[in-house]
Amino acid sequence: MSQMTDVRSVEAAEFRLAMRNLASGVAIVATGTETTRRGLTVSSVTSLCMDPPCLLVGVNSSSETHAAILANGRFGVSLLGGGQEDLALRFAGSVKGVERFATAAWQQGVLDVPLLEPAIGALECVLHHHQVVGTHGLFIGRIVATRGGNGDPLVNYRGALRALPQV
């Protein structure tokens, strides 16, 4: 396959406008224990393969969570539901470090990663592969534990967080 390096990319604003039409689930990706906990809100989580079971998550490489995942080699993904918009905004906003975890109930999973207790689902991953592309690190996590939950999923669509009713 030839590389088309001479073809220009679209501008960031044009790309952002196009991607607003893609609904995506909202999750908190977290790692660490006690005072070293780090986490952030993401809407770029996708299943990657079933054998071995893996997921892909994109994390801004300038975030403290990016460095913490690399240092710890494992992370948890807590899937957010309706009514958890404030928590999603807290983990995406100006509150930093372990203070992000102060307003919700968390437990440490089997990999000793933070998982949101009232999440509608959670996955625990060991870092399988990491690749930086532009401004973000792509983490491929091999899933070693999951937990189900109840509730309507929270989605990001057209720049707004919305609860998506279960069918």
C-alpha positions in Angstrom: 0.0 0.0 0.0 1.5 3.3 -1.0 1.6 6.2 1.4 -0.1 9.4 0.2 2.0 11.9 2.0 1.5 14.5 -0.7 -2.3 14.6 0.0 -3.2 17.3 2.5 -5.2 16.6 5.7 -8.4 18.4 6.5 -8.2 21.3 9.0 -8.8 20.4 12.6 -12.0 22.4 12.8 -13.4 20.7 9.7 -12.6 17.3 11.2 -14.1 18.2 14.6 -17.3 19.3 12.8 -17.6 16.1 10.9 -17.0 13.9 13.9 -19.7 15.7 15.9 -22.1 13.5 13.9 -20.7 10.3 15.3 -22.2 9.3 18.6 -19.7 7.7 20.9 -19.9 6.2 24.4 -18.4 8.1 27.3 -16.0 6.4 29.7 -13.5 7.2 32.4 -10.0 5.6 31.9 -8.1 5.4 35.1 -5.0 3.9 36.7 -3.0 4.0 39.9 -3.8 3.6 43.6 -4.6 6.0 46.4 -2.7 9.3 45.9 -1.3 8.2 42.5 -4.7 7.7 40.9 -5.0 9.4 37.6 -8.0 9.4 35.2 -9.8 11.2 32.4 -12.9 11.2 30.4 -12.7 9.7 26.9 -15.1 9.1 24.1 -12.6 7.1 22.0 -12.9 3.6 23.3 -13.6 0.7 20.9 -13.4 -3.1 21.0 -10.6 -4.2 18.8 -10.5 -8.0 18.8 -11.9 -11.0 20.6 -8.8 -13.3 20.6 -7.2 -12.1 22.6 -10.0 -9.8 23.9 -8.6 -6.3 23.4 -9.8 -2.7 23.3 -8.4 0.5 21.9 -8.5 3.8 23.7 -7.1 7.2 22.7 -5.6 9.5 25.4 -4.1 12.9 24.8 -0.3 12.4 25.2 0.0 15.6 27.2 -2.3 14.4 30.0 -1.0 13.1 33.3 -3.1 9.9 32.8 -1.2 9.1 29.6 2.1 9.0 31.5 0.5 7.1 34.4 -0.8 4.4 32.2 2.6 3.9 30.6 4.2 3.8 34.1 1.6 1.3 35.5 1.2 -0.9 32.5 -2.5 -1.4 33.3 -5.8 0.6 33.3 -9.5 0.4 34.0 -12.3 1.6 31.8 -15.5 2.6 33.5 -18.5 3.0 31.1 -20.7 5.9 32.1 -24.5 6.0 32.2 -27.2 8.6 32.2 -27.0 10.8 35.3 -23.2 10.7 35.3 -22.7 13.8 33.2 -21.2 15.8 36.1 -18.6 13.1 36.7 -17.7 13.0 33.0 -17.3 16.8 33.0 -15.2 16.6 36.3 -12.8 14.1 34.7 -12.6 16.2 31.5 -12.2 19.6 33.3 -9.8 21.6 35.4 -9.8 19.4 38.5 -6.6 17.4 38.3 -4.9 14.4 39.8 -6.4 12.3 42.6 -8.9 15.1 43.4 -10.9 14.0 40.4 -11.9 10.9 42.3 -13.3 12.7 45.4 -17.0 12.9 44.4 -17.8 9.3 43.5 -17.5 5.8 44.9 -14.5 3.9 43.5 -13.1 0.4 44.1 -9.8 -1.1 43.1 -10.2 -4.0 40.6 -8.3 -7.2 40.3 -5.5 -5.4 38.6 -5.5 -2.7 41.4 -6.9 -0.1 39.0 -9.7 2.4 39.9 -13.2 1.4 38.7 -16.3 3.5 39.2 -18.7 1.6 41.5 -21.9 2.9 39.9 -20.6 2.5 36.3 -22.9 0.6 33.8 -19.9 -1.6 33.0 -16.2 -1.8 33.6 -13.2 -3.4 32.0 -9.7 -4.0 33.4 -6.8 -4.1 31.0 -3.1 -4.8 30.9 -1.2 -2.7 28.4 -0.6 -4.8 25.3 0.7 -2.0 22.9 1.1 1.8 22.8 1.6 4.0 19.8 1.7 7.8 19.6 -0.2 9.3 16.6 -0.2 13.1 16.5 -1.4 14.5 19.8 -2.7 11.2 21.2 -1.4 7.9 22.5 -3.3 4.8 21.4 -3.4 2.2 24.1 -4.3 -1.3 23.2 -5.4 -3.1 26.4 -5.8 -6.8 26.8 -8.9 -7.3 28.8 -8.4 -9.5 31.9 -11.6 -8.7 33.8 -15.0 -7.2 33.2 -18.0 -6.2 35.3 -21.5 -5.5 34.2 -23.9 -3.0 35.6 -27.3 -1.4 34.9 -28.5 1.8 33.4 -28.7 3.7 30.2 -25.4 4.5 28.4 -24.1 8.1 28.3 -23.1 9.2 24.8 -21.3 12.2 23.3 -23.2 13.5 20.3 -22.9 16.9 18.6 -20.9 18.2 21.5 -23.4 17.3 24.2 -23.6 14.5 26.7 -26.9 12.6 26.4 -28.4 9.5 28.0 -29.2 6.9 25.4 -32.3 4.9 26.5 -32.0 1.2 26.5 -34.3 -0.6 23.9 
